[in-house]
Amino acid sequence: IGVKEFEEKIIRKGRWKKSDAYLPKDTKKEDEPLPKQEDLELKEPGSSENMPKPLTRSTNRVYTNYQTTSSQYNAVVGGIPTSCYPLCGVPTVRSDIPAPRIRRLADTTNYGDQGNSFAILFPSVFSQKGVYEKELLKKRPKAEIKQVLQNIGMNVADERFEEIWKQVCTKHEIKELCDCEESIWNILNKIHESRIEF
């Protein structure tokens, strides 16, 4: 709904009182107009009719300090083991029952894949970026892994990538290199071991 010129004058009209001169500038007054000029935008390009800007949701922006779900805290490869710090308030882990592939919402059993207070206070680098263990350990084809490495900023030369791929596949004694699927975690480890600079 557009704001017409006479409506804008009504909104913008405010009363000045003598006592207002003694108030600090940032004090909000009851009769102060609600929308400011920066809260209005043109209804259409080239039009003189204004309308209020739409409100933005917090989900429209990405925050650097966003929170991850509690079941995925410290659920990454390389997470700090619980033997390195005291456990406080950690429920018992049911290691005698295998964890189901798909968990129900009502299932409150701890299968050992849930985070604890340490993981919440000090999340790993991977969980801060929203990458969890299942994504790192998922087997992927060679082309997809190369695309992922390019997307994260590692400009891998074809010869070097082929060399790393052969090393990882021969480690698992896979004969057919073209059909080999590997996890990103193993590729990143091999890159780190070989100290190849990209």
C-alpha positions in Angstrom: 0.0 0.0 0.0 1.5 3.3 -1.1 1.7 6.4 1.2 0.1 9.3 -0.5 1.5 12.9 -0.2 -1.2 14.0 2.3 -0.7 10.9 4.4 3.0 11.5 4.5 2.4 15.1 5.7 0.1 13.7 8.5 2.7 11.1 9.5 5.6 13.6 9.4 3.8 16.4 11.3 5.0 16.7 14.8 4.5 19.2 17.6 7.4 21.1 19.0 7.2 21.9 22.7 9.5 24.2 24.6 10.4 21.4 27.0 11.7 19.3 24.1 14.7 21.7 23.8 16.0 20.5 27.2 15.8 16.7 26.3 18.7 14.8 24.9 18.6 14.4 21.1 18.2 10.6 21.3 15.1 10.7 23.6 12.0 9.2 21.9 9.0 11.5 22.2 5.4 10.2 22.2 4.3 12.5 19.4 7.3 11.8 17.2 6.4 10.4 13.8 7.0 6.7 13.5 8.5 6.3 10.0 11.6 8.2 9.0 12.5 9.2 5.5 14.9 6.2 5.3 12.0 3.9 6.2 10.1 4.8 3.0 11.0 3.8 -0.6 9.6 4.5 -4.0 6.6 2.3 -4.9 7.8 1.9 -8.5 11.0 3.1 -10.2 10.4 6.6 -11.7 7.3 7.1 -9.5 6.9 9.8 -6.9 4.7 7.7 -4.7 6.3 6.3 -1.5 5.6 3.2 0.4 7.0 1.8 3.7 9.9 -0.6 3.3 9.0 -4.3 4.0 10.2 -5.6 7.3 13.1 -8.0 7.0 13.2 -11.3 8.9 16.3 -12.4 10.8 16.4 -15.4 8.4 17.0 -13.1 5.5 20.5 -12.4 6.7 23.4 -14.8 7.5 25.0 -14.2 10.9 28.6 -15.2 11.6 27.6 -16.4 15.1 24.7 -18.6 14.2 24.0 -21.6 16.4 23.9 -25.2 15.2 21.6 -27.9 16.4 22.4 -29.6 19.7 22.6 -33.1 18.2 25.4 -32.0 15.9 27.7 -30.1 18.3 31.1 -31.7 18.2 29.7 -34.3 15.8 32.6 -33.9 13.5 35.7 -35.9 12.7 38.5 -34.6 14.9 36.3 -33.4 17.7 37.9 -33.3 21.1 37.4 -36.7 22.9 35.6 -36.7 26.2 38.7 -38.0 28.0 40.3 -34.6 27.6 37.9 -32.6 29.7 35.6 -33.2 32.7 32.1 -34.3 31.8 29.3 -32.3 33.5 25.6 -33.2 33.1 26.1 -35.7 30.3 23.4 -38.3 30.1 24.3 -42.0 29.9 25.1 -43.2 26.4 23.3 -46.3 25.2 26.1 -48.2 23.4 24.2 -51.5 23.7 21.6 -50.4 21.2 22.5 -49.4 17.6 21.5 -45.9 16.6 18.6 -45.9 14.2 19.2 -44.5 10.7 16.3 -42.1 11.0 15.6 -40.8 14.5 12.1 -40.0 15.7 11.4 -36.7 17.4 10.1 -38.4 20.5 13.3 -40.5 20.8 15.2 -39.0 23.7 17.8 -41.8 23.9 21.4 -40.7 23.7 23.2 -43.0 21.3 26.5 -41.2 21.7 26.1 -38.8 18.8 24.8 -35.9 20.8 27.0 -33.0 21.9 27.7 -32.0 25.4 28.4 -28.7 27.2 32.0 -28.6 26.0 30.9 -28.9 22.4 28.3 -26.2 22.9 30.8 -23.8 24.5 33.7 -24.6 22.1 32.3 -25.9 18.8 34.9 -27.2 16.3 35.8 -25.2 13.1 33.7 -27.6 11.0 30.5 -27.3 13.1 30.9 -23.5 13.2 30.7 -23.5 9.4 27.8 -25.9 9.4 29.7 -29.0 8.1 29.2 -32.1 10.1 30.6 -35.6 10.2 28.1 -37.2 7.9 29.0 -34.7 5.1 32.7 -35.2 5.6 32.5 -39.0 5.6 30.0 -39.4 2.8 31.5 -41.2 -0.2 31.5 -39.0 -3.3 32.6 -39.4 -6.9 35.8 -37.8 -8.1 34.1 -35.0 -10.1 32.0 -34.0 -7.1 35.0 -33.8 -4.8 37.0 -31.7 -7.3 34.0 -29.4 -7.5 33.8 -29.1 -3.7 37.5 -28.3 -3.5 37.1 -25.6 -6.1 34.0 -24.1 -4.3 36.0 -23.8 -1.0 38.8 -21.9 -2.8 41.3 -24.6 -3.5 42.2 -24.2 -7.1 43.6 -27.7 -7.7 45.6 -28.4 -10.8 44.3 -31.4 -12.7 47.7 -33.3 -12.5 48.0 -32.7 -8.7 44.4 -33.8 -8.1 44.9 -36.9 -10.1 48.0 -37.7 -8.1 46.2 -37.3 -4.8 43.2 -39.3 -6.0 45.5 -42.2 -7.1 47.3 -42.1 -3.7 44.0 -42.3 -1.8 42.5 -45.0 -4.0 45.6 -47.2 -3.9 45.6 -46.9 -0.1 42.3 -48.7 -0.1 43.6 -51.2 -2.8 40.8 -50.3 -5.2 41.7 -51.6 -8.7 39.3 -49.5 -10.8 40.3 -45.9 -10.1 37.6 -44.4 -12.3 34.8 -46.1 -10.2 36.4 -45.2 -6.9 34.3 -43.0 -4.5 36.1 -41.3 -1.6 35.2 -39.1 1.3 36.3 -35.4 1.4 37.9 -36.1 4.8 40.3 -38.6 3.3 41.2 -36.2 0.4 41.8 -33.3 2.8 44.0 -35.5 5.0 46.0 -36.6 2.0 46.4 -33.0 0.9 47.6 -32.1 4.4 50.0 -35.0 4.6 51.6 -34.3 1.2 51.8 -30.6 2.0 50.8 -29.7 -1.5 50.2 -26.0 -1.9 47.3 -24.8 -4.1 
